[in-house]
């Protein structure tokens, strides 16, 4: 036999011996092992759903807080702009009055 076929035979024999020893020395019957695996999988799924729900609630709360903060900032900006608009209008009215007075003087001198 060649080296590669000896290797393949060795791997197959090792696998068979390992599987046999695993079955012989397993602490539980196969049905019990499958039951435990199913229970653990269900428990892990429940825990994952619970964690996802908690994360979802935290994210929603964070977005709500950010939205409230943004709404407050927008309200402040609108208020500031409103005050600035009044200042600009007052300034423009003064300039308009000055221009009207200059126009009257120009009309009198013409």
FENWO-V578285 format. One record per residue. N is the residue number from 1. PHI is phi in radians with two decimals (* if undefined). D_LAST is the distance of its C-alpha to the last C-alpha in whole Angstrom. Layout:
n=N phi=PHI d_last=D_LAST
n=N phi=PHI d_last=D_LAST
This chain:
n=1 phi=* d_last=125
n=2 phi=-1.51 d_last=122
n=3 phi=-1.07 d_last=120
n=4 phi=-1.18 d_last=117
n=5 phi=-1.24 d_last=120
n=6 phi=-1.12 d_last=121
n=7 phi=-1.14 d_last=118
n=8 phi=-1.12 d_last=117
n=9 phi=-1.08 d_last=120
n=10 phi=-1.10 d_last=120
n=11 phi=-1.12 d_last=116
n=12 phi=-1.12 d_last=118
n=13 phi=-1.13 d_last=121
n=14 phi=-1.09 d_last=118
n=15 phi=-1.12 d_last=116
n=16 phi=-1.11 d_last=119
n=17 phi=-1.13 d_last=121
n=18 phi=-1.10 d_last=117
n=19 phi=-1.12 d_last=117
n=20 phi=-1.12 d_last=120
n=21 phi=-1.13 d_last=120
n=22 phi=-1.09 d_last=117
n=23 phi=-1.22 d_last=119
n=24 phi=-1.16 d_last=122
n=25 phi=-1.82 d_last=120
n=26 phi=-1.13 d_last=117
n=27 phi=-1.24 d_last=117
n=28 phi=-2.29 d_last=116
n=29 phi=-1.20 d_last=117
n=30 phi=-1.00 d_last=115
n=31 phi=-1.13 d_last=114
n=32 phi=-1.18 d_last=113
n=33 phi=-1.08 d_last=111
n=34 phi=-1.09 d_last=109
n=35 phi=-1.09 d_last=108
n=36 phi=-1.12 d_last=107
n=37 phi=-1.10 d_last=105
n=38 phi=-1.11 d_last=104
n=39 phi=-1.12 d_last=103
n=40 phi=-1.12 d_last=101
n=41 phi=-1.12 d_last=99
n=42 phi=-1.13 d_last=98
n=43 phi=-1.10 d_last=98
n=44 phi=-1.11 d_last=95
n=45 phi=-1.11 d_last=93
n=46 phi=-1.06 d_last=93
n=47 phi=-1.12 d_last=92
n=48 phi=-1.12 d_last=89
n=49 phi=-1.10 d_last=88
n=50 phi=-1.09 d_last=88
n=51 phi=-1.12 d_last=86
n=52 phi=-1.11 d_last=84
n=53 phi=-1.13 d_last=83
n=54 phi=-1.07 d_last=82
n=55 phi=-1.10 d_last=80
n=56 phi=-1.06 d_last=78
n=57 phi=-1.12 d_last=77
n=58 phi=-1.13 d_last=76
n=59 phi=-1.12 d_last=74
n=60 phi=-1.08 d_last=73
n=61 phi=-1.13 d_last=72
n=62 phi=-1.09 d_last=70
n=63 phi=-1.09 d_last=68
n=64 phi=-1.12 d_last=67
n=65 phi=-1.11 d_last=66
n=66 phi=-1.11 d_last=64
n=67 phi=-1.11 d_last=62
n=68 phi=-1.07 d_last=62
n=69 phi=-1.08 d_last=61
n=70 phi=-1.11 d_last=58
n=71 phi=-1.06 d_last=57
n=72 phi=-1.10 d_last=57
n=73 phi=-1.13 d_last=54
n=74 phi=-1.09 d_last=52
n=75 phi=-1.05 d_last=52
n=76 phi=-1.13 d_last=51
n=77 phi=-1.11 d_last=48
n=78 phi=-1.09 d_last=47
n=79 phi=-1.11 d_last=46
n=80 phi=-1.08 d_last=45
n=81 phi=-1.11 d_last=42
n=82 phi=-1.06 d_last=42
n=83 phi=-1.14 d_last=41
n=84 phi=-1.12 d_last=39
n=85 phi=-1.07 d_last=37
n=86 phi=-1.08 d_last=36
n=87 phi=-1.08 d_last=35
n=88 phi=-1.13 d_last=33
n=89 phi=-1.08 d_last=31
n=90 phi=-1.05 d_last=30
n=91 phi=-1.09 d_last=29
n=92 phi=-1.14 d_last=27
n=93 phi=-1.12 d_last=26
n=94 phi=-1.10 d_last=24
n=95 phi=-1.09 d_last=22
n=96 phi=-1.09 d_last=21
n=97 phi=-1.09 d_last=20
n=98 phi=-1.09 d_last=18
n=99 phi=-1.14 d_last=16
n=100 phi=-1.12 d_last=15
n=101 phi=-1.15 d_last=14
n=102 phi=-1.12 d_last=12
n=103 phi=-1.12 d_last=11
n=104 phi=-1.10 d_last=10
n=105 phi=-1.12 d_last=9
n=106 phi=-1.17 d_last=6
n=107 phi=-1.21 d_last=5
n=108 phi=-1.20 d_last=6
n=109 phi=-1.41 d_last=4
n=110 phi=-1.51 d_last=0
